[in-house]
Amino acid sequence: MKISYHRRRKIKTRRIALRELLLRGIENPKDLAKELKVTMPTIKRDLEALKTMSDEDFIFKTVQTSEEILEKKDAILKMLDNEEYYTDNGHINISKIISELNTSRATVLSVINGE
């Protein structure tokens, strides 16, 4: 079953709050449930999930600033001028650009199309 973006975000926010409560010393599941205004089974599920979550799972990704977007665009344009990023047939090796810049295919294609 696929979970919607908003539901995943709500779950993640609740688990971050749960972690903060645990760090403050509140460990009783009943107190945690009361504090977060959820049911006991939800708290138990979240406590189990916390055991497998990494520190990175507790951070929301930030949106890129316009400066970062422009820097990425400039980097893509420089790569397009370099023969190293073309195949033997003369086609652009988009996957190589994507992997080196850690960006999406849509971003690269939008730069190629001049958007």
C-alpha distances in whole Angstrom, upper triangle without the diagonal:
4,6,10,13,15,12,12,16,17,15,18,20,20,20,23,25,25,26,29,30,30,32,34,35,33,31,31,27,29,31,27,25,28,29,25,25,22,22,23,19,18,21,21,17,18,21,20,18,21,23,20,21,23,26,24,21,23,24,23,24,27,28,30,34,36,38,35,34,38,38,35,37,40,39,37,41,43,40,41,45,45,45,43,40,41,40,43,43,43,39,38,36,33,31,33,34,30,30,33,32,29,28,26,27,27,29,32,32,32,35,36,36,38,36
4,7,9,12,10,10,13,15,14,16,18,19,19,22,24,24,25,28,29,29,31,33,34,32,31,31,28,29,31,27,25,28,28,24,25,22,22,24,21,18,21,21,18,18,22,20,18,21,22,20,20,22,24,22,19,21,22,20,21,24,24,27,30,32,34,32,31,34,35,32,33,37,36,34,37,39,37,38,42,42,42,40,37,38,38,41,41,41,37,35,33,30,28,31,31,27,28,31,29,26,25,22,24,24,26,28,28,29,32,33,33,35,32
4,7,8,6,6,10,11,10,12,15,15,16,18,20,20,22,24,25,26,28,30,31,29,28,29,25,27,27,24,22,25,25,21,21,19,19,21,18,16,19,19,16,16,19,19,16,18,21,19,18,20,22,20,17,18,19,17,19,21,22,25,28,30,33,30,29,33,34,31,33,36,35,34,37,39,38,38,42,42,43,41,38,39,40,43,43,42,38,36,34,31,29,32,31,28,28,31,29,26,25,23,24,24,26,29,29,29,32,34,34,35,32
4,5,5,6,9,10,11,12,14,15,17,18,20,21,23,25,26,27,29,31,32,30,30,30,27,28,28,25,23,26,25,21,21,19,21,23,21,18,20,22,18,18,21,21,18,20,23,21,20,22,23,20,17,18,19,16,17,19,20,23,26,28,30,28,27,31,32,30,31,34,34,32,35,38,36,37,41,41,42,41,37,39,39,43,42,41,38,35,34,30,29,31,31,27,28,30,28,25,23,21,23,22,24,27,27,27,30,32,31,33,30
4,6,5,6,9,10,11,12,14,15,16,18,20,21,23,24,26,27,29,31,29,29,30,27,28,28,25,23,25,24,21,21,20,22,24,22,19,21,22,19,18,21,21,18,19,22,21,18,20,20,18,15,16,15,13,14,16,16,19,22,24,27,25,24,27,29,26,28,31,31,30,33,35,34,35,38,39,40,38,35,37,38,41,41,40,36,33,32,28,27,29,28,25,26,28,26,22,21,19,21,20,21,25,25,25,27,30,29,30,27
4,5,5,6,9,10,10,12,14,15,16,18,20,21,23,24,26,27,29,27,27,28,25,26,26,22,21,23,22,18,18,17,20,22,21,17,19,21,19,17,21,21,18,20,23,22,19,21,21,19,16,16,16,13,15,16,17,20,23,25,28,26,25,29,30,28,30,33,33,32,35,38,37,37,41,41,43,42,38,40,41,45,44,43,39,37,35,32,30,33,31,28,29,31,28,25,24,22,25,23,24,28,28,27,30,32,32,32,29
4,5,5,6,9,10,11,12,14,15,16,18,20,21,22,24,26,27,25,25,25,22,23,23,20,18,20,20,16,16,14,16,19,17,14,16,18,15,14,18,18,16,17,20,19,17,20,20,19,15,15,16,14,16,19,20,23,26,28,31,29,28,32,33,31,33,36,36,35,38,40,39,40,43,44,45,43,40,42,43,46,46,45,41,39,37,33,32,34,33,29,30,32,30,27,26,24,27,26,27,30,31,30,33,35,35,36,32
4,5,5,6,9,10,11,12,14,15,16,18,20,21,23,24,26,24,24,25,22,23,24,20,19,21,20,16,18,16,18,19,17,14,16,17,14,13,16,16,13,15,18,16,14,16,17,15,12,12,13,12,14,16,18,21,24,27,29,27,26,30,31,29,31,34,33,32,36,38,36,37,41,41,43,40,37,39,40,44,44,43,39,36,35,31,29,31,30,27,27,29,27,24,23,22,24,24,25,28,29,29,31,33,34,34,31
4,5,5,6,9,10,11,12,14,15,17,18,20,21,23,25,23,23,25,22,23,23,19,19,21,19,15,17,16,18,20,19,15,16,19,16,14,17,18,15,15,19,17,15,16,16,14,11,11,11,9,11,14,15,19,21,24,27,25,25,28,29,27,29,32,32,32,35,37,36,37,40,41,42,40,37,40,41,44,44,43,40,37,35,31,30,32,30,27,27,29,27,23,22,22,25,24,24,28,29,28,30,33,33,33,30
4,5,5,6,9,10,11,12,14,15,17,18,20,21,23,21,21,22,19,20,20,16,15,17,16,12,13,12,15,17,16,13,14,16,14,12,15,17,14,15,19,18,16,18,18,17,13,12,13,12,15,17,18,22,24,27,30,28,28,32,32,31,33,36,36,35,38,40,39,41,44,44,46,44,41,43,44,48,48,47,43,40,39,35,34,35,34,31,31,33,30,27,26,26,28,27,28,31,32,32,34,37,37,37,34
4,5,5,6,9,10,10,12,14,15,16,18,20,21,19,19,20,17,18,18,15,14,16,15,12,13,11,13,15,14,10,11,13,11,9,12,13,11,11,15,15,13,15,16,15,11,11,13,12,15,18,20,24,26,29,31,29,29,33,34,32,34,37,36,36,39,41,40,41,45,45,46,44,41,43,44,48,48,47,44,41,39,35,33,35,34,31,31,32,30,27,27,26,29,28,29,32,34,33,35,38,38,39,36
4,5,5,6,9,10,11,12,14,15,17,19,20,19,19,20,18,20,19,16,16,18,16,13,15,14,16,17,16,13,13,15,12,10,12,14,10,10,14,13,10,12,12,12,8,7,9,9,12,15,17,21,24,27,29,26,27,31,31,29,32,34,34,34,37,38,37,39,42,42,44,42,39,41,42,46,46,45,42,39,37,33,31,33,32,28,28,30,28,24,24,24,27,27,27,30,32,31,33,36,36,37,34
4,5,5,6,9,10,11,13,14,15,17,19,18,18,20,18,19,18,14,14,16,14,11,13,13,16,17,17,13,13,16,14,11,14,16,13,12,16,16,13,15,14,13,10,8,9,9,13,15,17,21,23,26,28,27,27,31,31,30,32,35,35,35,38,40,39,41,44,44,46,44,41,43,45,48,49,48,44,41,39,36,34,35,34,30,30,32,29,26,26,26,29,29,29,32,33,33,34,37,38,38,35
4,5,5,6,9,10,11,12,14,15,17,15,15,16,14,15,14,11,11,13,11,8,10,9,12,13,14,10,10,13,12,8,11,13,12,11,15,16,13,15,15,15,12,10,12,13,16,19,21,25,27,30,32,30,31,35,35,34,36,39,38,38,42,43,42,44,47,47,49,47,44,47,48,51,52,51,47,44,42,39,37,38,37,33,33,35,33,29,29,29,32,32,32,35,37,36,38,41,41,41,38
4,5,5,6,9,10,10,12,14,15,14,14,15,13,16,15,11,12,14,13,10,13,12,14,14,14,10,9,11,10,6,8,11,8,7,11,12,10,12,12,13,10,8,11,12,16,18,21,25,27,31,32,30,31,35,34,33,36,38,37,38,41,42,41,43,46,46,48,45,43,45,46,50,51,50,46,43,41,38,35,37,36,32,32,33,31,28,28,29,32,32,32,35,37,36,38,41,41,42,39
4,5,5,6,9,10,11,13,15,14,15,17,15,18,16,12,14,16,13,11,14,14,17,17,17,14,12,15,14,10,11,14,11,9,13,13,11,12,10,11,9,6,8,10,14,16,19,23,25,28,30,28,29,32,32,31,34,36,35,36,39,40,40,42,45,45,47,44,42,44,46,49,50,49,46,43,40,37,35,36,35,31,31,32,30,27,27,28,31,31,31,34,36,35,37,40,40,40,38
4,5,5,6,9,10,11,13,12,13,15,14,15,13,10,11,13,10,8,11,12,15,15,16,13,11,14,14,11,12,15,13,11,15,16,14,15,14,15,13,10,12,13,17,19,22,25,27,31,32,30,32,35,35,34,37,39,39,39,42,44,43,45,48,48,50,48,45,48,49,53,54,52,49,46,44,40,39,40,38,35,34,35,33,30,31,31,35,34,34,37,39,38,40,43,43,43,40
4,5,5,6,9,10,11,9,10,11,10,12,11,7,9,11,9,8,11,11,13,13,14,11,8,11,11,8,8,12,11,9,12,14,13,14,14,16,13,11,14,16,19,22,25,28,30,34,35,33,34,38,38,37,39,42,41,41,45,46,45,47,50,50,52,49,47,49,51,54,55,54,51,48,45,42,40,41,40,36,36,37,35,32,32,33,36,36,36,39,41,40,42,45,46,46,43
4,5,5,6,9,10,10,10,13,12,15,13,10,13,15,12,11,15,15,16,16,17,14,11,13,13,10,9,12,11,8,11,13,11,12,11,13,12,9,12,15,18,20,24,27,29,33,34,32,33,37,36,35,38,40,39,40,43,44,43,46,48,48,50,47,45,48,49,53,54,53,49,46,44,41,38,39,38,35,34,35,33,30,31,32,35,36,35,38,40,40,41,44,45,45,42
4,5,5,6,9,9,11,14,14,16,13,11,13,15,11,11,15,16,18,18,19,16,14,16,16,13,12,16,15,12,14,16,14,14,13,15,14,10,13,15,19,20,24,27,28,32,33,31,33,36,36,35,38,41,40,41,44,45,44,46,49,49,51,48,46,49,51,54,55,54,51,48,45,42,40,41,40,36,36,36,34,31,32,33,37,37,36,39,41,41,42,45,46,45,43
4,5,5,7,6,8,10,11,12,10,7,11,12,9,9,13,14,16,15,17,15,12,14,16,13,12,15,15,13,15,18,16,17,16,18,17,14,16,18,22,24,27,30,32,36,37,35,37,40,40,39,42,44,43,44,47,48,48,50,53,52,55,52,50,53,54,58,59,57,54,51,49,46,43,44,43,40,39,40,38,35,36,36,40,40,39,42,45,44,45,48,49,49,46
4,5,5,5,6,9,10,13,11,8,12,14,11,12,15,16,17,15,17,15,12,13,15,12,10,13,14,11,12,16,14,16,15,18,16,14,17,20,23,25,29,31,33,37,38,36,38,41,40,40,43,45,44,45,48,49,48,50,53,52,54,52,50,53,54,57,58,57,54,51,48,46,43,44,43,40,39,39,38,35,36,37,40,41,40,43,45,45,46,49,50,50,47
4,5,7,9,12,14,16,14,12,15,17,14,15,18,19,20,19,21,19,15,17,18,15,13,16,16,12,14,17,15,15,14,17,16,14,16,19,22,24,28,30,32,36,36,34,37,40,39,38,42,43,42,43,47,47,47,49,52,51,53,51,49,52,53,57,58,57,54,50,48,45,43,43,42,39,38,38,37,34,35,37,40,41,40,42,45,44,45,48,49,49,47
4,6,9,12,14,15,12,11,15,15,12,14,17,19,20,19,22,20,16,18,20,17,15,19,19,16,17,20,19,19,17,20,19,16,19,21,25,26,30,32,34,37,38,36,39,42,41,41,44,46,45,46,49,50,49,52,54,54,56,54,52,55,56,60,61,60,57,53,51,48,46,46,45,42,41,41,40,37,38,39,43,43,42,45,47,47,48,51,52,51,49
4,6,9,12,13,11,10,14,15,13,15,18,19,20,18,20,19,16,17,19,17,14,18,19,16,17,20,19,20,19,22,21,18,21,24,27,29,33,35,37,41,41,40,42,45,44,44,47,49,48,49,52,53,52,55,57,56,59,56,54,57,58,62,63,62,59,56,53,50,48,48,47,44,43,44,42,39,40,42,45,45,45,47,50,49,50,53,54,54,52
4,6,8,10,7,7,11,11,10,12,14,15,16,15,17,16,13,14,17,15,13,16,17,15,17,20,19,21,20,23,21,19,21,24,27,29,33,36,37,41,42,40,42,45,45,44,47,50,48,49,53,53,53,55,58,57,59,57,55,58,59,62,63,62,59,56,53,50,48,49,48,45,44,44,43,40,41,42,45,45,45,48,50,49,50,53,54,54,51
4,6,9,7,7,10,12,11,13,15,15,15,13,15,15,11,12,15,13,10,13,15,13,14,18,18,20,20,23,21,19,22,25,28,30,34,37,39,43,43,41,43,47,46,45,48,50,49,50,53,54,53,55,58,58,59,57,55,57,58,62,63,62,59,56,53,50,48,48,48,44,43,44,43,40,41,41,45,45,45,48,50,50,51,54,55,55,52
4,5,5,6,9,10,11,12,14,14,13,11,13,14,10,11,14,13,11,14,17,15,16,20,20,22,23,25,23,21,25,27,31,33,36,39,41,45,46,44,46,49,49,48,51,53,52,52,56,57,56,58,61,60,62,59,57,60,61,64,65,64,61,58,55,52,50,51,50,47,46,47,46,42,43,44,47,47,47,50,52,52,53,56,57,57,54
4,5,5,6,8,10,10,12,11,10,7,10,10,7,7,11,11,9,12,14,14,15,18,19,21,22,24,22,20,24,25,29,31,35,38,40,44,45,43,44,48,48,46,49,52,50,51,54,55,54,56,59,59,60,58,55,58,59,62,63,62,59,56,53,50,48,49,48,45,44,46,44,41,41,41,45,45,45,48,50,49,51,54,54,55,52
4,5,5,6,9,10,10,10,9,7,10,11,9,10,13,13,12,15,17,17,19,22,22,25,25,27,25,23,26,27,31,33,36,40,42,45,47,45,46,50,50,49,51,54,53,53,57,58,57,59,62,61,63,61,58,61,61,65,65,65,61,58,56,53,50,52,51,48,47,48,47,43,44,44,47,47,47,50,52,51,53,56,56,57,54
4,5,5,6,9,10,10,11,10,13,13,10,12,15,14,13,17,18,17,19,22,22,24,24,26,24,22,24,26,30,32,35,38,40,43,45,43,45,48,48,47,50,52,52,52,55,57,56,58,61,61,62,60,58,60,61,65,65,64,61,58,56,52,50,51,51,47,46,48,46,43,43,43,47,46,46,49,51,51,52,55,56,56,53
4,5,5,6,8,8,9,9,11,10,7,10,12,11,10,14,15,14,16,19,18,21,21,23,20,18,21,22,26,28,31,35,37,40,42,40,41,45,45,44,46,49,48,48,52,53,52,54,57,57,59,56,54,56,57,61,62,61,57,54,52,49,46,48,47,43,43,44,42,39,39,40,43,43,43,46,47,47,49,51,52,52,49
4,5,5,6,5,6,6,9,8,6,9,12,11,11,14,15,15,18,20,20,22,23,24,21,19,22,23,27,29,32,35,37,41,43,41,42,45,46,44,47,50,49,49,52,54,53,55,58,58,59,57,54,57,58,61,62,61,57,54,52,49,47,48,47,44,43,45,43,40,40,40,43,42,43,46,47,47,49,51,52,52,49
4,6,5,7,8,9,12,11,10,13,15,14,15,18,19,18,21,24,23,25,25,27,24,22,24,25,29,31,33,37,38,42,44,42,43,47,47,46,49,51,51,51,54,56,55,57,60,60,62,59,57,59,60,64,64,63,60,57,55,51,49,51,50,46,46,47,45,42,42,42,45,44,45,48,49,49,50,53,53,54,50
4,6,8,11,11,14,13,11,14,16,14,14,18,18,17,20,23,21,23,23,24,22,19,21,22,26,28,30,34,35,39,41,39,40,44,44,43,46,48,48,48,52,53,52,54,57,57,59,57,55,57,58,62,62,61,58,55,53,49,48,49,47,44,44,45,43,40,40,40,43,42,42,46,47,46,48,51,51,51,48
4,6,9,10,13,10,9,13,14,12,13,16,16,15,19,21,19,21,21,22,19,17,19,20,23,25,28,31,33,36,38,37,38,41,42,41,43,46,45,46,49,50,50,51,54,54,56,54,52,54,55,59,59,58,55,52,50,46,44,46,44,41,41,42,40,37,37,37,40,39,39,42,44,43,45,48,48,48,45
4,7,10,12,10,10,13,15,13,15,18,18,18,21,23,22,24,24,25,22,20,22,22,26,28,30,33,35,38,41,39,40,43,44,43,45,48,48,48,51,53,52,53,57,57,59,57,54,56,57,61,61,60,56,53,52,48,46,48,47,43,43,45,42,39,39,38,41,41,41,44,46,45,47,50,49,50,46
4,7,9,6,7,11,11,11,13,15,16,16,19,21,20,23,23,24,21,19,22,22,26,28,30,34,36,39,41,39,40,43,44,43,45,48,47,47,50,52,51,53,56,56,58,55,53,55,56,59,59,58,55,52,50,47,45,46,46,42,42,44,42,38,38,37,40,39,40,43,44,44,46,49,49,49,46
4,6,5,7,9,10,11,13,15,16,17,19,21,21,24,25,26,23,22,24,25,28,31,33,36,39,42,44,42,43,46,47,45,47,50,50,49,53,54,53,55,58,58,60,57,54,56,57,61,61,60,57,54,52,48,46,48,47,44,43,45,44,40,40,39,42,41,42,45,47,46,48,51,51,52,48
4,5,5,6,9,10,10,12,14,15,17,19,20,23,24,26,23,22,25,26,29,32,34,38,40,44,45,43,44,48,48,46,49,52,51,50,54,55,54,56,59,59,60,58,55,57,58,61,61,61,57,55,52,49,47,48,48,44,44,46,44,41,41,40,43,43,44,47,48,48,50,52,53,53,50
4,5,5,6,9,10,11,12,14,16,18,18,22,24,25,21,21,24,25,28,31,34,37,40,43,45,43,43,47,47,45,47,50,49,49,52,54,52,54,57,57,58,56,53,55,55,58,59,58,55,52,50,47,44,46,46,42,42,44,43,39,39,38,41,41,42,45,46,46,48,50,51,52,49
4,5,5,6,9,10,10,12,15,16,16,20,21,22,18,18,21,21,25,28,30,33,36,39,41,39,39,43,43,42,44,47,46,45,49,50,49,51,54,54,55,53,50,52,52,56,56,56,52,49,47,44,42,43,43,39,39,41,39,36,36,35,38,38,39,42,43,43,45,47,47,48,45
4,5,5,6,9,10,10,13,15,15,18,19,21,18,17,20,21,25,27,30,33,36,39,41,39,40,43,43,42,44,47,46,46,49,51,49,51,54,54,55,53,50,53,53,57,57,57,53,50,48,45,42,44,43,40,39,41,39,36,36,36,39,39,40,42,44,44,46,48,49,49,46
4,5,5,6,9,10,11,14,15,18,20,21,18,18,21,23,26,29,32,35,38,41,43,41,41,45,45,43,46,48,47,47,50,52,50,52,55,55,56,53,51,53,53,57,57,57,53,51,48,45,42,44,44,40,39,41,40,36,37,37,40,40,41,43,45,45,47,49,50,51,48
4,5,5,6,9,10,12,13,16,18,19,16,16,20,21,24,27,30,33,36,39,41,38,39,42,42,40,43,46,44,44,47,49,47,49,52,51,53,50,47,49,50,53,54,53,50,47,45,42,39,41,41,37,36,38,37,33,34,33,36,36,37,40,41,42,44,46,47,48,45
4,5,5,6,9,10,10,14,15,16,13,13,16,18,21,24,27,30,33,36,38,35,36,40,39,38,40,43,42,42,45,46,45,47,50,49,51,48,46,48,48,52,52,52,49,46,43,40,38,39,39,35,34,36,35,31,32,32,35,35,35,38,40,40,42,44,45,46,43
4,5,5,7,9,10,13,15,17,14,14,17,19,23,26,29,32,35,38,39,37,38,41,41,39,42,45,43,43,47,48,46,48,52,51,52,49,47,50,50,53,54,54,51,48,45,42,39,41,40,37,36,37,36,33,34,34,37,37,38,40,42,42,44,46,47,48,46
4,5,6,7,9,13,15,17,14,15,19,21,23,27,30,33,36,39,40,37,38,42,41,39,42,45,43,43,47,47,46,48,51,50,51,48,46,48,48,52,52,52,49,46,43,41,38,39,39,36,34,36,36,32,33,33,36,37,37,40,41,42,44,46,47,48,45
4,5,6,6,10,13,14,11,12,15,17,20,23,26,29,32,35,37,34,34,38,38,36,38,41,39,39,43,44,42,44,47,46,48,45,42,45,45,48,49,49,46,43,40,37,34,36,36,32,31,33,32,28,29,29,32,33,34,36,38,38,40,42,43,44,42
4,5,5,8,10,12,10,10,13,16,19,22,25,28,31,34,35,33,34,37,37,35,38,40,38,39,42,43,42,44,47,46,47,45,42,45,46,49,50,49,46,43,41,38,35,36,36,32,31,33,32,28,29,30,33,34,34,36,38,39,40,42,44,44,42
4,6,8,11,13,12,12,16,19,21,25,28,30,33,37,37,34,36,39,38,36,39,42,40,40,44,44,42,45,48,47,48,45,43,45,46,49,50,50,47,44,41,38,35,36,36,33,31,33,32,29,30,31,34,35,35,38,40,40,42,44,45,46,44
4,7,10,11,10,12,15,17,19,23,26,28,31,35,35,32,33,37,36,34,37,39,37,37,41,41,39,42,45,43,44,41,39,42,42,45,46,46,43,41,37,35,32,33,33,30,28,30,29,26,27,28,31,32,32,34,37,37,39,41,42,43,41
4,7,8,6,8,11,14,16,19,22,25,28,31,32,29,30,33,32,31,34,36,34,34,38,39,37,39,42,41,43,40,37,40,41,44,45,45,42,39,36,33,30,31,31,28,26,28,27,23,25,25,29,30,30,32,34,35,36,38,40,40,38
4,5,5,7,10,13,14,18,21,23,26,29,30,27,28,31,30,28,32,34,31,32,36,36,35,37,40,39,40,37,35,38,39,42,44,43,40,37,34,32,29,29,29,26,24,25,24,21,23,24,27,29,28,30,33,34,34,37,38,39,37
4,5,6,7,11,13,16,19,21,24,27,27,25,26,30,28,27,30,32,30,31,35,35,34,37,39,38,40,37,35,38,40,43,44,43,41,37,35,32,29,30,29,26,24,25,24,21,23,24,28,29,28,30,33,33,34,36,38,38,36
4,5,6,8,9,13,16,18,21,24,24,21,23,26,25,24,27,29,27,28,31,32,31,33,36,35,37,34,32,35,36,40,41,40,37,34,31,28,26,26,25,22,21,22,20,17,19,20,24,25,24,26,29,29,30,32,34,34,32
4,6,8,10,13,16,19,22,25,26,23,24,28,27,25,28,31,29,29,33,34,33,35,38,37,39,36,34,37,38,41,42,41,38,35,32,29,27,28,27,24,23,24,22,19,20,21,24,25,25,27,30,30,31,33,35,35,33
4,7,10,13,16,19,21,25,26,23,25,28,28,26,29,32,30,31,35,35,34,37,40,39,41,39,36,39,40,44,45,44,41,37,35,32,30,30,29,26,25,26,24,21,22,23,27,27,27,29,32,31,32,35,36,36,34
4,6,9,13,15,18,21,22,20,21,25,24,23,26,28,27,28,31,32,31,34,37,36,38,36,34,37,38,42,43,41,38,35,33,30,28,28,27,24,23,24,22,19,19,21,24,25,24,26,29,28,29,32,33,33,31
4,6,10,13,15,19,20,18,19,22,22,21,24,26,26,26,29,31,30,32,35,35,37,35,33,35,37,41,41,40,37,33,31,28,26,27,26,22,22,23,21,18,18,19,22,22,21,24,26,26,27,30,31,30,28
4,7,9,12,16,17,14,15,19,19,17,20,23,22,22,26,27,26,28,31,31,34,32,29,32,34,37,38,36,33,30,28,25,23,24,22,19,19,20,17,15,14,15,19,19,18,20,23,22,23,26,27,27,24
4,6,9,12,14,12,13,16,17,16,18,21,21,21,24,26,26,27,30,31,33,32,29,32,34,38,38,36,33,30,28,25,24,25,22,20,20,20,17,15,14,16,19,19,17,20,22,21,22,25,26,25,23
4,6,9,11,10,10,14,14,14,16,18,19,19,22,24,24,25,28,29,31,30,27,30,32,36,36,34,31,28,27,23,23,24,21,18,20,20,16,15,13,14,17,16,14,18,20,18,19,22,23,22,19
4,7,8,6,7,10,11,10,12,15,15,16,18,20,21,22,25,26,28,27,25,28,30,34,34,32,29,25,25,21,21,22,19,17,18,18,14,13,12,13,16,15,13,15,18,16,16,20,21,20,17
4,5,5,6,9,10,11,13,14,16,17,19,20,21,23,25,26,29,29,26,29,32,36,36,33,31,27,27,23,24,24,21,19,21,20,16,16,14,16,19,17,14,17,20,17,17,21,21,20,17
4,5,5,6,9,10,10,12,14,15,16,18,20,21,23,25,28,28,25,28,31,34,34,31,29,26,26,23,24,24,20,19,21,20,16,17,15,16,19,17,14,16,18,15,15,18,19,17,14
4,5,5,6,9,10,11,12,14,15,17,18,20,21,23,26,26,24,27,30,34,34,31,29,25,25,23,24,23,19,19,21,19,15,17,15,17,20,18,15,17,19,17,15,19,20,18,16
4,5,5,6,9,10,11,12,14,15,17,18,20,21,25,24,22,25,28,31,32,29,27,23,23,20,21,20,16,16,17,16,12,13,12,14,17,16,13,14,17,16,14,18,19,17,16
4,5,5,6,9,10,11,12,14,15,17,19,20,23,23,20,23,26,30,30,27,24,21,21,18,19,19,15,14,17,15,12,13,11,12,14,13,9,11,14,12,11,14,16,14,12
4,5,5,6,9,10,10,12,14,15,17,19,22,22,20,22,26,29,29,26,24,21,21,18,20,20,16,16,18,17,13,15,13,15,16,15,11,12,15,12,10,14,15,13,12
4,5,5,6,9,10,11,12,14,16,17,20,20,18,21,25,28,28,25,24,20,20,18,19,18,14,15,16,14,11,13,12,15,16,16,12,13,16,14,12,15,17,15,15
4,5,5,6,9,10,11,12,15,16,19,18,16,19,22,25,26,23,21,17,17,14,15,15,11,11,13,11,8,10,9,11,13,13,9,9,13,12,10,13,15,14,13
4,5,5,6,9,10,11,13,15,18,18,15,18,21,24,24,21,19,16,16,14,16,15,11,12,15,13,10,13,11,12,13,12,8,8,11,9,7,10,12,10,10
4,5,5,6,9,10,11,13,16,16,15,17,21,24,24,21,20,16,17,15,17,16,12,14,16,14,11,14,13,15,16,15,12,11,14,13,9,11,14,12,13
4,5,5,6,9,10,11,14,14,12,15,19,22,23,20,18,15,15,13,15,13,9,11,13,10,8,12,11,14,14,15,12,10,13,13,10,12,15,14,15
4,5,5,6,9,10,13,13,10,13,16,19,20,17,15,11,12,10,12,11,7,9,12,10,8,11,10,12,11,12,9,7,10,10,7,9,12,11,13
4,5,5,7,9,12,13,11,13,17,20,20,16,15,12,13,12,15,14,10,13,15,13,12,15,14,15,14,15,12,9,11,11,7,8,11,10,12
4,5,5,7,10,11,10,13,16,19,20,16,16,13,14,13,16,14,11,14,15,13,12,16,15,17,17,17,15,12,14,15,11,12,15,14,16
4,5,5,8,8,6,9,13,16,17,14,13,10,10,10,12,10,7,11,12,10,10,14,13,15,14,16,14,11,13,14,11,11,15,15,17
4,5,8,9,7,8,12,15,15,11,10,8,9,10,13,11,9,12,14,13,13,16,15,16,14,15,13,10,11,13,10,8,12,12,15
4,7,9,8,9,13,15,16,12,12,10,12,13,16,14,12,16,17,15,15,19,18,19,18,19,17,14,15,16,13,11,15,14,17
4,5,6,8,11,13,15,12,12,10,11,13,15,12,11,15,16,14,15,18,18,20,18,20,18,15,17,18,15,14,17,18,20
4,5,6,8,10,12,9,10,9,10,13,15,12,12,16,17,15,17,20,20,21,19,21,20,16,18,20,17,15,19,19,22
4,6,8,10,12,10,11,9,9,11,13,10,10,14,14,12,15,17,18,20,18,21,19,16,18,20,18,16,20,21,23
4,7,10,12,9,9,6,5,8,9,7,7,11,12,11,12,15,15,16,15,17,16,12,14,17,15,13,17,18,20
4,7,8,6,5,4,5,8,10,9,10,13,14,14,16,18,18,18,16,18,18,14,14,17,16,13,16,18,21
4,5,5,5,6,6,10,11,10,12,15,15,16,18,20,20,19,17,20,20,16,16,20,19,16,19,21,23
4,5,7,10,10,13,15,14,16,18,19,19,22,23,23,23,21,23,23,20,20,23,22,19,22,24,27
4,6,9,10,13,15,15,17,19,20,21,23,24,24,23,20,22,23,19,19,22,21,18,20,22,25
4,7,9,12,14,14,15,18,19,19,21,23,22,22,19,21,21,17,16,19,18,15,17,19,22
4,6,9,11,12,13,15,17,17,19,20,19,18,15,17,17,14,13,16,15,12,14,17,20
4,6,9,9,9,11,14,14,15,17,16,15,12,14,14,10,10,14,12,10,13,15,17
4,6,6,7,9,10,11,13,14,14,14,11,14,14,11,11,15,14,12,15,17,19
4,5,5,6,9,10,11,12,11,10,7,10,10,7,8,12,11,10,13,15,16
4,5,5,6,9,10,10,10,9,8,11,12,9,11,14,14,13,16,19,19
4,5,5,6,9,10,11,11,10,14,13,11,13,16,15,14,18,19,21
4,6,5,6,8,8,9,9,12,10,8,11,13,12,12,15,16,17
4,6,5,5,5,6,6,10,9,7,10,13,12,13,16,17,17
4,6,5,7,9,10,13,12,11,14,16,16,16,19,21,21
4,6,8,11,12,15,13,12,15,17,16,16,20,20,21
4,5,9,11,13,10,10,13,15,13,15,18,18,18
4,7,10,12,10,11,14,15,15,17,19,20,19
4,7,8,7,8,11,12,12,14,16,17,16
4,5,5,7,9,10,11,13,15,16,15
4,5,5,6,9,10,11,12,14,14
4,6,5,6,9,10,10,12,11
4,5,5,6,9,10,11,9
4,5,5,6,9,10,10
4,5,5,6,8,9
4,5,5,6,5
4,5,5,6
4,5,8
4,6
4
